[in-house]
């Protein structure tokens, strides 16, 4: 959990983001990923791991810190 106060990034700076790291191969993750309610690219992330990459999110416009959005 972040203890830093949220400060909007300058417009030219890349926005922070998040990904969902899953301890499973891509095929089983693909079967349940639609339950998250958002389409996300799914990539392999090493043996026995996958990552889901959200395309959008409140952090993209600097509205909320990434850790708060990712934690729900």
N, CA, C and O of each residue as an XYZ file, in Angstrom:
288
protein
N       0.843     -1.176      0.000
C       0.000      0.000      0.000
C       0.886      1.236      0.000
O       1.833      1.332      0.782
N       0.583      2.153     -0.857
C       1.387      3.349     -0.991
C       1.106      4.319      0.147
O      -0.031      4.468      0.594
N       2.161      4.969      0.601
C       1.998      6.005      1.620
C       2.232      7.383      1.024
O       2.137      8.395      1.718
N       2.541      7.414     -0.270
C       2.795      8.683     -0.925
C       1.495      9.338     -1.359
O       0.534      8.666     -1.735
N       1.485     10.659     -1.299
C       0.325     11.408     -1.757
C       0.317     11.420     -3.277
O       1.371     11.537     -3.903
N      -0.852     11.301     -3.868
C      -0.970     11.272     -5.322
C      -0.722     12.655     -5.894
O      -1.339     13.634     -5.473
N       0.192     12.728     -6.864
C       0.480     13.970     -7.556
C       0.360     13.685     -9.046
O       1.040     12.792     -9.552
N      -0.487     14.418     -9.762
C      -0.633     14.167    -11.197
C       0.704     14.319    -11.920
O       1.469     15.239    -11.631
N       0.982     13.419    -12.856
C       2.207     13.473    -13.644
C       2.069     14.544    -14.715
O       0.962     14.823    -15.176
N       3.190     15.146    -15.116
C       3.128     16.100    -16.226
C       2.586     15.412    -17.474
O       2.744     14.201    -17.632
N       1.951     16.172    -18.357
C       1.316     15.598    -19.543
C       2.297     14.828    -20.418
O       1.900     13.874    -21.086
N       3.568     15.222    -20.431
C       4.539     14.558    -21.292
C       5.123     13.292    -20.660
O       5.757     12.500    -21.357
N       4.925     13.088    -19.376
C       5.474     11.913    -18.698
C       4.571     10.707    -18.932
O       3.349     10.845    -18.988
N       5.178      9.508    -19.070
C       4.331      8.320    -19.223
C       3.529      8.070    -17.952
O       4.039      8.233    -16.843
N       2.289      7.680    -18.119
C       1.427      7.403    -16.969
C       1.770      6.034    -16.396
O       2.097      5.116    -17.149
N       1.701      5.883    -15.078
C       1.920      4.560    -14.493
C       0.776      3.637    -14.886
O      -0.298      4.096    -15.274
N       1.008      2.365    -14.786
C      -0.019      1.392    -15.138
C       0.040      0.196    -14.221
O       0.768      0.197    -13.228
N      -0.718     -0.811    -14.548
C      -0.773     -2.020    -13.739
C      -0.949     -3.209    -14.661
O      -1.376     -3.066    -15.806
N      -0.621     -4.369    -14.157
C      -0.924     -5.605    -14.856
C      -1.296     -6.636    -13.816
O      -0.947     -6.507    -12.643
N      -2.001     -7.650    -14.247
C      -2.416     -8.724    -13.350
C      -1.548     -9.931    -13.648
O      -1.662    -10.527    -14.719
N      -0.691    -10.295    -12.721
C       0.193    -11.440    -12.879
C      -0.515    -12.666    -12.326
O      -0.955    -12.673    -11.176
N      -0.622    -13.703    -13.150
C      -1.372    -14.907    -12.793
C      -0.430    -16.100    -12.761
O       0.374    -16.283    -13.676
N      -0.523    -16.905    -11.724
C       0.317    -18.093    -11.633
C      -0.398    -19.257    -12.318
O      -0.863    -20.193    -11.668
N      -0.471    -19.174    -13.633
C      -1.104    -20.195    -14.470
C      -0.697    -19.930    -15.911
O      -0.350    -18.806    -16.273
N      -0.743    -20.973    -16.725
C      -0.478    -20.835    -18.159
C      -1.598    -20.003    -18.795
O      -2.685    -19.906    -18.227
N      -1.348    -19.405    -19.961
C      -2.357    -18.556    -20.595
C      -3.700    -19.230    -20.892
O      -4.738    -18.584    -20.750
N      -3.717    -20.499    -21.297
C      -4.998    -21.132    -21.655
C      -6.001    -21.157    -20.500
O      -7.147    -20.754    -20.701
N      -5.625    -21.613    -19.294
C      -6.601    -21.579    -18.195
C      -7.002    -20.153    -17.797
O      -8.143    -19.917    -17.400
N      -6.075    -19.218    -17.901
C      -6.391    -17.825    -17.565
C      -7.387    -17.259    -18.578
O      -8.315    -16.542    -18.205
N      -7.192    -17.582    -19.859
C      -8.100    -17.091    -20.903
C      -9.533    -17.557    -20.662
O     -10.483    -16.852    -21.002
N      -9.687    -18.737    -20.080
C     -11.028    -19.275    -19.834
C     -11.801    -18.473    -18.788
O     -13.027    -18.391    -18.861
N     -11.105    -17.885    -17.822
C     -11.795    -17.157    -16.748
C     -11.626    -15.641    -16.837
O     -12.308    -14.909    -16.120
N     -10.741    -15.159    -17.692
C     -10.503    -13.715    -17.807
C     -11.770    -12.915    -18.121
O     -11.893    -11.796    -17.623
N     -12.721    -13.423    -18.921
C     -13.941    -12.640    -19.178
C     -14.734    -12.309    -17.914
O     -15.527    -11.366    -17.917
N     -14.537    -13.057    -16.851
C     -15.244    -12.761    -15.601
C     -14.818    -11.427    -14.997
O     -15.525    -10.881    -14.150
N     -13.681    -10.901    -15.417
C     -13.215     -9.611    -14.910
C     -14.016     -8.448    -15.484
O     -13.962     -7.337    -14.958
N     -14.763     -8.700    -16.565
C     -15.641     -7.674    -17.119
C     -14.968     -6.672    -18.032
O     -15.599     -5.693    -18.430
N     -13.715     -6.881    -18.375
C     -13.000     -5.973    -19.265
C     -12.094     -6.806    -20.159
O     -11.404     -7.705    -19.678
N     -12.091     -6.515    -21.456
C     -11.185     -7.228    -22.361
C      -9.767     -6.758    -22.114
O      -9.502     -5.557    -22.050
N      -8.856     -7.708    -21.975
C      -7.458     -7.385    -21.717
C      -6.559     -8.296    -22.526
O      -6.848     -9.484    -22.667
N      -5.465     -7.757    -23.064
C      -4.493     -8.628    -23.706
C      -3.924     -9.609    -22.681
O      -3.677     -9.250    -21.530
N      -3.721    -10.845    -23.116
C      -3.179    -11.901    -22.263
C      -1.865    -12.356    -22.869
O      -1.806    -12.692    -24.052
N      -0.815    -12.368    -22.068
C       0.503    -12.779    -22.550
C       1.117    -13.785    -21.595
O       0.850    -13.762    -20.394
N       1.946    -14.670    -22.140
C       2.725    -15.558    -21.300
C       3.789    -14.742    -20.579
O       4.320    -13.777    -21.128
N       4.093    -15.130    -19.361
C       5.065    -14.373    -18.564
C       6.082    -15.318    -17.927
O       6.473    -15.131    -16.775
N       6.501    -16.319    -18.669
C       7.443    -17.301    -18.146
C       6.729    -18.615    -17.892
O       5.505    -18.695    -17.994
N       7.486    -19.629    -17.567
C       6.914    -20.956    -17.349
C       5.927    -20.947    -16.186
O       6.295    -20.647    -15.050
N       4.676    -21.278    -16.479
C       3.644    -21.343    -15.449
C       3.056    -20.003    -15.046
O       2.348    -19.923    -14.042
N       3.331    -18.948    -15.804
C       2.841    -17.609    -15.463
C       2.209    -16.942    -16.680
O       2.578    -17.226    -17.819
N       1.262    -16.059    -16.426
C       0.612    -15.245    -17.453
C       0.427    -13.842    -16.897
O       0.497    -13.619    -15.688
N       0.190    -12.907    -17.798
C      -0.111    -11.540    -17.375
C      -1.280    -11.014    -18.196
O      -1.328    -11.182    -19.415
N      -2.213    -10.380    -17.514
C      -3.320     -9.666    -18.146
C      -2.990     -8.178    -18.048
O      -2.611     -7.688    -16.984
N      -3.136     -7.467    -19.158
C      -2.761     -6.059    -19.192
C      -4.001     -5.211    -19.452
O      -4.493     -5.178    -20.580
N      -4.518     -4.521    -18.428
C      -5.689     -3.658    -18.641
C      -5.359     -2.542    -19.631
O      -4.303     -1.917    -19.539
N      -6.258     -2.297    -20.568
C      -6.026     -1.264    -21.581
C      -6.383      0.126    -21.081
O      -5.766      1.109    -21.491
N      -7.346      0.217    -20.221
C      -7.776      1.512    -19.719
C      -7.759      1.483    -18.214
O      -7.398      0.476    -17.605
N      -8.140      2.564    -17.626
C      -8.223      2.590    -16.178
C      -8.139      4.004    -15.662
O      -7.646      4.892    -16.358
N      -8.612      4.228    -14.453
C      -8.597      5.562    -13.872
C      -7.198      6.159    -13.754
O      -7.056      7.382    -13.726
N      -6.154      5.317    -13.684
C      -4.800      5.847    -13.533
C      -4.301      6.504    -14.813
O      -3.336      7.267    -14.770
N      -4.934      6.228    -15.950
C      -4.430      6.762    -17.219
C      -4.546      8.282    -17.291
O      -3.745      8.930    -17.964
N      -5.524      8.852    -16.612
C      -5.658     10.307    -16.643
C      -5.170     10.956    -15.358
O      -5.377     12.151    -15.147
N      -4.520     10.175    -14.495
C      -3.980     10.719    -13.258
C      -5.016     10.912    -12.173
O      -4.731     11.558    -11.165
N      -6.222     10.365    -12.351
C      -7.293     10.558    -11.386
C      -7.073      9.864    -10.057
O      -7.420     10.409     -9.009
N      -6.498      8.664    -10.083
C      -6.264      7.916     -8.853
C      -4.922      7.211     -8.935
O      -4.474      6.870    -10.029
N      -4.264      6.983     -7.789
C      -3.005      6.240     -7.799
C      -3.231      4.799     -8.259
O      -4.266      4.203     -7.959
N      -2.268      4.246     -8.984
C      -2.373      2.887     -9.507
C      -2.633      1.881     -8.398
O      -3.466      0.991     -8.570
N      -1.946      1.994     -7.260
C      -2.118      1.006     -6.190
C      -3.543      1.009     -5.650
O      -4.056     -0.045     -5.274
N      -4.185      2.160     -5.603
C      -5.565      2.226     -5.117
C      -6.520      1.580     -6.118
O      -7.441      0.865     -5.724
N      -6.306      1.828     -7.409
C      -7.155      1.242     -8.443
C      -6.978     -0.269     -8.476
O      -7.965     -1.003     -8.529
N      -5.738     -0.747     -8.446
C      -5.460     -2.179     -8.530
C      -5.981     -2.936     -7.310
O      -6.360     -4.102     -7.420
N      -6.002     -2.286     -6.162
C      -6.475     -2.942     -4.938
C      -7.998     -2.948     -4.846
O      -8.563     -3.641     -4.000
N      -8.656     -2.195     -5.695
C     -10.119     -2.169     -5.685
C     -10.593     -1.082     -4.811
O     -11.800     -0.889     -4.665
